[in-house]
């Protein structure tokens, strides 16, 4: 074995979580930002890259805010149930189909919500305060000037910015963009993520397994988490634990992030770390955290490479701490946890160690108290499905006593 | 006009929001629950319909939790940096490739994380505490029995329920299901939602519009909101404001929910309410709320029909209050708001009226204070994109004074 080969000799030093995040931030800051223009109805959840400006006024004309009758406001002064005023119905204004005359005194135009206000009219009486009889209508309320009229440009003025860059586009944002007639938007490209799953012992769910084989679970974790964080799964590659197979999957170009599950540690068949160093760099390998200390962060070509431990709980933790964070950042999202946080009281202590970050799954009751799950067993995957979230014990802490008030980060 | 025709005569009475929810709950309780079995990797976010049971133990064998050496625990007693013990390396156990001998005294087997513990061994010494030299290894720490061994079934026992029905499947839930070898799950069917957009004045974004036309925005709102709430958009139908066109789109069978945007009120061209009464029932039409009072809830055949006001802000509000709630319920989700709630202080008063629910968009600063937006104008669509969320003023309240501490429901 060459001198620099850490296989079967253990991690010499471990980076801190903060050092790993620091390296990620520097690396990701150098990545060229790419945008693309897409039809608005394909832009839900995407990060807006350029401001959306309106070229029109909304509304584009004075319009009725109610179904009723367009009138001259002054003429309704004093009208009431006991003293209705009577007007002659001279026409009808429908949405998209204006009445083209000019309203004269003692006249009214039947009007629908959204329809143009006729020339000469300056208020709308809602239908509830009217009684039509053949060509006449009685009005039983007083309306002031511009009552129930949506004025030209009152919603959006021509030239205004309607949505600012950085916004993760919500359904109502897309609706506003549609309402100004804009059919496309420029958004941040979604990072393309290649998943490489290694492990000769792995069998796919639904297949027959031999005694010492295990079912492969990490691809199912990553296939769900990557799109949630704004990435696109470029491909999932199940490869043999051979240098050649891993190298081949690693070196295909045109991808933003490569996640390698398994073979990330210092075992005899852990080829991935050596391959990354050979073709790029692996400045972070071994992180002072539990679980997922055998995590690695590096770079091959322009692609960020994250070595995820094969153990599914460690894989989840390393994904959440590093890979998911990087994917969100590349997608133009916040690096914050994509989960809701609540303040809870610990019902049982959590034991940790100074110098190490702990990712402790917890069951949360009524958003008030939290019970740590499977504190000892990093490999207890079922704890993640019993868990409602997790508590992070920082590296400055030896643990959290029972009764501590802590922040729980809630999955899902 | 027939006597029961409410067009151009106003809503006689309005239902309360609670009455509308009550009718929805009764109607939806009668809908037959349908489930389907899908591959696990297509089940993210779906509501689990049947418990997932494990037919296997996980792990299926005693396995190493570390890279290192499998040993007889008792033999390491007293071992330290100053007093290492020396063992003969007699083989190697790799994941999926066991060492088939039986460990004898003074022997060790090189072992990797996840590999089977050889017969005779009962502990693992992590590689960090060892020094290999040709066929021998020095061990410089003491390990107790079963140290660094994951015991058979310690994660999941055969026969155990790993995920309970009702769970909205998260990536880690799917990973757990994969880890027990299960390739499919039975989940609640997603409700199929037909969208019918009416309005002769509407033009699609990107097209040229004439002066009194407006750009169509509600389909963009609904296309984003329906999948978020667990529904599938069956089709979007842009139809003319004619009785025939709306009737045709309404009567195509095989859909769970029909949303009709526009023509929901009491205007002369509001055909949809009459058509729903003709072909089914429309028990709720007109709701005491602002905006979106011209909302209707009814049924045609087995399908729930929601009449959404054409005004985009009213459409958003009616969707959030009624349609989205129903879609979530049909998808096996909670009827609660799908949004995060925060407690905030109002920086300005909100005026409402007793007997009416108000849906007031607010801008939220630092999750601490909220400023009501566009209180007067229900039709101000741009307020929804400036808004971070909304505050609900209940029907018992005349409004909320400046400085009130209220719950804001945050979009997105």
Interface residues (C-beta under 8 A of the other chain):
Chain A: X8 X9 X10 X11 X40 X41 X44 X58 X59 X60 X61 X65 X67 X92 X94 X95 X96 X97 X98 X110 X112 X113 X114 X115 X116 X126 X127 X128 X132 X150 X154 X155 X156 X160 X162 X163 X168 X170 X171 X172 X173 X174 X175 X176 X177 X178 X179 X180 X181 X182 X183 X184 X199 X200 X201 X202 X203 X204 X205 X206 X207 X209 X211 X212 X213 X214 X215 X216 X217 X218 X219 X220 X221 X222 X223 X224 X225 X227 X228 X265 X266 X267 X268 X269 X310 X311 X312 X316 X340 X377 X378 X379 X380 X381 X382 X384 X385 X411 X412
Chain B: X8 X9 X10 X11 X40 X41 X44 X58 X59 X60 X61 X65 X67 X92 X94 X95 X96 X97 X98 X110 X112 X113 X114 X115 X116 X126 X127 X128 X132 X150 X154 X155 X156 X160 X162 X163 X168 X170 X171 X172 X173 X174 X175 X176 X177 X178 X179 X180 X181 X182 X183 X184 X199 X200 X201 X202 X203 X204 X205 X206 X207 X209 X211 X212 X213 X214 X215 X216 X217 X218 X219 X220 X221 X222 X223 X224 X225 X227 X228 X265 X266 X267 X268 X269 X310 X311 X312 X316 X340 X377 X378 X379 X380 X381 X382 X384 X385 X411 X412
